[in-house]
Amino acid sequence: MKIRNIYATVLFSGLLSPFSVWAIDCGDIITAPTTLDRDLLCVITEQNEVALTIEGPSGSLNMDGFQLTCDDEEATGQAGILLTGIGAQVYGGIIAACRDGVNAEGEGSHSIYSMEIIDTIFDAIYIESNNSIARDNIITNSDRGDGIELNGNTNTVTRNTITGIDNSGIELRGSFNNISFNEINGSGNQGIEVNGQFTNVFSNIVTNGLNDGIAVGEGDESDNADFSTISLNNVSGNSGLGIPIRLSSNTLVTQNTVESNGEGGIGIFVEGSEFNKIVRNTSLNNSPYDLEDDTDPGDCSGTNTWVFNTFTAAEPACLD
């Protein structure tokens, strides 16, 4: 394993410019701004679990359109690229056939952007840090994992395209995360799985999944989505429910379009789901109900608020 942190300087337009002078090899630790100059095929073993490590605050990797491919048939490794420290970056390339595509650990504030991550064994992007961002990535074909999994706080996931994922398109735990402007199609489980408080999920397109579109809480007290906002999303053609709320309270679901989902539109389930507000949504052509509150006693006297929604079928029928 080698640490690449050597610079050279040149005089260009009167300015001194740093750049890396070493080619990158499998197993390297990158601690300076670096540009990849060729495709890499890296054999992953129990002793060498990561193809490349990028260590912040100074480490960054411009992949410059090149591809990193893992040889890890036994899934013994950790990831194609590991971001550590604070403020590490990777962008502009392709990662293929790794256990995970990118892992972000350490203090956080990492950036993963303009990447194409394909054919991972588990998660394409796994973030276990705070204040990190994953944006403008194309994620395709995860065999057993999620497109993007978050286990930290105040992270941002935006403008990603996620298709063909075996599990959830985006799965999150932690607080104050923002999920926006993503397109998620054909997930094997939920499109977006929200298991963290104060989450903001807005302006996403979630279609044609094999389970729920946007699942707000999983019915477990430790995995609730209390105080979250789900707004301006388009959720359609999923085999499960469009937007179910399970054992979560004080959420706001507003201005979403929820159509043609196989097990229902917008619903509240599991006793203890209280003080949620379902306001100004369009929920149509969902089977069997467009709106459903399983916690209501039947006369719309429960603690959840349903107002100004556009729908055809509701249970109980007095929901609005």
N, C-alpha and C positions, 0 to 999 in steps of 0.2 A: 504494500500500500504506500503510495507516494502522496505528499502534500504539495500542491501546486500553488505557490504564492509569490512567484518571481515576476518582477516587472521589468520592462525596458521602457525608455522614454525617447521620444523623437520630437524634433522641432517641426511643428506643422502650423502654418498660418500664425506664427508668433506665439503659439501656446505649447506647453508641455503636455503630452497625451500618454497616459499609461495604457499598456496592453500586455496580454499574456504572450510569452514567447515559446511556450512548451505545448506540444501536442498532448491531448488528453487520452489516458488509457483507462481501461477497466480497473476499478478499485481505488481510483484517485480521490483525494479530498481536496476540494476546490475552495480556496480562501480569498480569491481575488477575482475581479471581472475577467471572464474567460469566454472564448468563442470556440465552439466545436468545429473541427475542420474535416470530419469524415464520419461515416456510419461506424457504429460500434456493435459488436456481438460479444456479450459478456456471459461467461459461464458462472452461474450462481451456485454456491455450496453452503453448507452449514458454517464453514469458516469465513466465507466471503458472501454475506447475506445481501449486500447492496452493491449495485454496479457503480454508482457514483454518489459521493456525498458532497453537498454544498453547504459550507459553514458561513453563517452571517456573523458580523454585519457586512463584511466586505465581499463575501463570496457570491458570485452570480454566474449563471451559465446561459449564454445565447447559443441555442442549438443550431441556429442558422439553417434550418430546414433539414438537417440530418436526422438519422434514426438511431435510437438505442434499442437493441433487441436483447432480451434475456434468454439464456439457455437454462431453463429451470423446470424441467418436466416433472420433478417430484415436489414442486412448490416448497422447497426447503428454505428459500430466501425470505427477505423482508420486502424489498422494493427495488425498482429500477433506479430511482433517485430519492435520496434522503436529504431533507432540508433540516438543518440544526442551527442552534444559536438564535440570533435575532436578525430578522430582515434579509434572509437568504432569498434568492430569486432563480427561477428557471423559466425559460420561454422560447418559443419559436421552433419547436421540433416535434419529433414523433417518438413515442415509447410504445414498444410492442412486446407481448408475450411474457410480461413480468408477473410475479405474484401480486404485488400492488404496483401501480404505476409510479406515483409520487407519495411519499410520506412526509408530512410536515410536523416536526416535533420541536422541543426546546422552548425558548421564551416566546417565539411567535413573530408576528408582523411579517410573515413570509408572503411571497407572491408567486403564483403559478398561473401563467397566462399564455394564450395563443399556442397551446399545445394540442396535439392529436394523440390520444391514448387509446390503444386498441388491443383487444384480445387478452386482457388481464385475467389472472386466475381468480383473484379476489377484487378488492376495491381499486378503481382507477386512481382516485385521489383520496387519501386518508389524512385528515387534519386533526392532530391532537395538540393543538396550541391555540393561542388567543390572537385576535386582531390580524388574522391572515386573510388573504383574498385569493379566490380561484375564479378567473374570468376568461371569457372568450375561448374556452377549450371545447374540442370535439371529442366526445367519449363514445366508443362503440364496442359492444361485445365483451361483457364481463361474464366469466363462466360461473362463478359462485358468489360474487360479492355485489357491492353497491357501485353506482357510478361515482358519487361523492359521499363520503361519510365524515361527519363533523363530531368531534368530542371536545369542543372548547367553546369559549365565549367570544362574543363580538366579532365573529368572522363574517365575511361577505362572499356569497356565491352568486355570480351574476353573468348573464349572457352566455351560458354554456349550452351546448346541444348534446343530449344524452339519449342514445338509442340502443336497443338490444341488450339490456342489462338483466341478469338473472334474478337479482334481488330488487332493492329499491333504487330508483333513479337518484334521489338524494335522501339520506337518512341523517338526522341530527339529534344530538343531545347537547346540553349546555344552554346558556342564556344569552339573550340579546343578539342572536344571529339574524342576518338579513339574507333572504333568498329571493332573487328577483330576475325577471326577464330571461328565464331559462326555458328551453324547449325540451320536453321529456316525452319520449314516445316508446311504447311497447315494453314497459318494465314488467319483469316477472312477478314483482310484488307491488308495493305502493309506488306511485309516481314520486311523491314527496312524503316522507314520514317525519312528523314533527313531534319530538319528545323532549322539548326544552321550553322553558318559560320565556316570556317576552320576545318571542320570535316574530319577525315580520316577513310574511310570505306574500309577495305581490307581483302581478303582471307576468306570471308564468303560464305556459301552455302545457297541459298535461293530458295526453291522449293515449288511448288504445292499450292501456296496461291490463294485466291479468288479475289485478286486485283493485284496491281503492285508488282514487286519483290523488287527493291530498288528505292524508290521515292525520287528524289533530288529536294526539294522545293515543296510547295503545291499551287503555283500560287498566293500567298499572299505576298505582299512586306514585311510584318513583319515576315514572316516565310520562308525567302529565305535561300539558302545553298551556298552563294557566297564563292569562294576560297576553296571549298572542293575538296577532291581527292577520287575517287571511283576506286579501282584497284584490280585486281587479284581475283575477285569474280566469283562464278558460280551461274548463275541465270536462272532457267529453270522451265518449266511446270506451270507457273503462269497464271491465267486467264486474267490478265491485261497486261500491258507493262512490259518488262524486267527491263529497267532502263530509266525512263522518267525524264527529267529536265524541271522544270516549274518555270519561273520567277526567275531564278538564273543565276549568271554570274561568269566568271573566274573559272569555275570548270574544273577539269581534270578527264576524264573517260578513263581508259587505261588498257589494258591486261585483260579485263573481257571476260568470256565465257557466252553468252546469247543465249539460245536456246529454241525453242518450246513454246514461250509465246503467249497467245491467242490474244492480241491486238497490238502486235508489239515488236520489240527488243529494240534498243536504240533510243530515240527520244528527240527532243528539242521542247518545246511548250511554248506559251504565249509570246507576244511581250515584249521585255525588257530582254529576255534571251540572253545575249551577251558574246562574247569573251570566249566561252567554247571550250575546246579541246577534241575531240573524237579520240583517237589514239590507233592503234594496238589491237583492240578488235576483237573477233570472234563472229559474230552475225548471226545465221543461223536458218532456219525453223521457223521463227516467222511470224505471220499473222497480217496484210497484208504486212508489210515491216520489213526488218531487221534493216534498218537505216532510220530515218525520221527527217527532220528539217522543222518544220511548220513555222519558222520565216524567212526562206530564201525566197528571191523574185522569186526563180525558176531557177536561173542560177548559183547557188553556189557562189554568190558574197556577201553573208552575212558575218557577223562578226565572226561566229563560224567556227572552223577548224575541218575538217574530213579527216584524212590521215591514210593510211596503215591498214585499217580495212578489215577483211575477211567477205564477205556477199554475198547474192544473189540478193535481191530486195531492192531498195532504192527509196526514194521520197524526193527531186528531184533525178532523175536518175544519175546526175553528182556527187553525194556525193561519197567520197572515204574513 
